Amino acid sequence: MSLPKTLLAAALGLGLGFLPLASTPPTTASAQSQKMLCTANEQLIFGAVTTGGKMACLCGSPNLTAQRGYLQYRFGRPGRIELEYPAERAGSQQRFYYAHYTRFQREWASVRFRNREYNYRLFYSFDGETGRPTTEYGLNVYLGEGDKGTNFTLRRNTVVGRLQALEDILPCDREDPTNDCP
């Protein structure tokens, strides 16, 4: 089920030009050389570009750990950020949740957060069991508990960083049924 366009636009904090994207090989040199929506004194932990030219990024302080620094999700274009979450940087790691699942020929990693009534999930998925390995990156935005939502594919050739870098920094996502929280 998908969100009505007006709710979707409000959830993403953007205009309606966000379309699914084709997959291509991950990470380009030009994408790696830029910080996307992160400032010069921040680290780009994960980022990707949509076909509309907008970026979805996780930016962190250089000293990011579970106890210090900050993490923020940003969406938009350089010089025109449309959504930044959370506004308050102190303790921001506790507002995100990390999930990871792996077995032979299969891996899933995600970072989830809730902004008002919307749930957001950035994810990475690898499936080598199908005969032809597939890698996907995406953004899911759901109203409430996930009944109504929209899934967006992020272009693989623009992906910079790894969600897995947050494994020891963010709390374990106990809402993800594939995750094995301690």
NUDO-557766 format. One record per residue (C-alpha): x, y negated, z; residue in three letters. Coordinates in steps of 0.02 Angstrom, whole numbers, plus 50000, padded with zeros to 5 digits. Layout:
! NUDO-557766
XYZAla;...
This chain:
! NUDO-557766
500005000050000Met;500694982749963Ser;500464966150052Leu;499404952649971Pro;500564940549879Lys;500244926150000Thr;500654936850153Leu;502174943950066Leu;502814926650023Ala;502564921050203Ala;503444936650270Ala;504954934350160Leu;504974915550179Gly;505104913349991Leu;504234910749826Gly;503504925649734Leu;504954928849611Gly;505574944649700Phe;505514959849584Leu;506204977549598Pro;507934979549526Leu;508854992549424Ala;510255002249506Ser;512045000149447Thr;513735005049522Pro;514064997249694Pro;515144982049735Thr;515934970449610Thr;517514960349636Ala;516574943949612Ser;515294948849743Ala;516674953749864Gln;517574937249843Ser;516074927149902Gln;515274926350073Lys;513504925750001Met;512484916650134Leu;513784917650272Cys;514814902450320Thr;516704901750301Ala;516954906150485Asn;515784921250482Glu;515974938950419Gln;514814946150288Leu;514324963050360Ile;513074967450224Phe;512364958050077Gly;511534960849909Ala;510704950649772Val;508954952249701Thr;508524950249516Thr;507824933149556Gly;509554928049616Gly;509094927749800Lys;510184936049931Met;509814946750082Ala;511284946150204Cys;511824951050379Leu;513094938250440Cys;514054939750601Gly;515304930450705Ser;517114936050679Pro;517174942950858Asn;515554953150844Leu;515384967450967Thr;513914974551064Ala;514274962151204Gln;514884946351116Arg;514654936250959Gly;513064935650856Tyr;512184943550707Leu;510944934850591Gln;509894940250442Tyr;509794927250303Arg;508764927050145Phe;508824914550003Gly;510144906149897Arg;511764897149942Pro;511294879950007Gly;509454885050018Arg;509164898150152Ile;507314902350162Glu;507354913850313Leu;508624915050452Glu;508324927150596Tyr;508504925150741Pro;508624906350762Ala;509464908550931Glu;511164916950913Arg;511474921551095Ala;511094939951124Gly;510534942250944Ser;511234960050934Gln;509804965651047Gln;508524959850917Arg;509124972150785Phe;509084991250785Tyr;510225003350694Tyr;509805020650626Ala;510945033350543His;510675050950481Tyr;511925061950391Thr;512105079950335Arg;512935088250187Phe;512475078750027Gln;511305066650119Arg;511535050250213Glu;510355036650274Trp;510785020650368Ala;509645006150412Ser;509524990250513Val;507794985250573Arg;507114969650656Phe;505434961550691Arg;505074943250653Asn;503354938150717Arg;502104950850648Glu;503274957250511Tyr;504504971750520Asn;506044971250408Tyr;507204985650365Arg;508794984650261Leu;509325002150210Phe;510595012750118Tyr;510195030150055Ser;511275043349970Phe;510535059649903Asp;511725072249825Gly;510505086849837Glu;509525083049679Thr;510855088449553Gly;511195070649502Arg;511755060549655Pro;510785044549688Thr;511215029449794Thr;509925016449840Glu;509925000249937Tyr;508324991849987Gly;507324979850092Leu;505644984850165Asn;504464971650236Val;502934977750330Tyr;501504969250418Leu;501204975950593Gly;501604994350619Glu;501954998350438Gly;500245001450362Asp;500404987450235Lys;502084983550160Gly;503184980850011Thr;504824989149962Asn;506174980149864Phe;507674988049780Thr;509314978549799Leu;510524978749652Arg;511924990949688Arg;513224981149589Asn;513004966349707Thr;513134975749872Val;514524969749987Val;514904977850154Gly;514144992650244Arg;512684994150364Leu;513685007950451Gln;514854994450519Ala;513484990350646Leu;513345007850721Glu;514275003850883Asp;513614986050894Ile;511714987450883Leu;510514997250992Pro;509935013950924Cys;508285013250829Asp;507165025150926Arg;505725021750806Glu;506645030150661Asp;506195048650666Pro;507795054050575Thr;508915045350701Asn;509745054850842Asp;509865042250983Cys;510895047351135Pro;
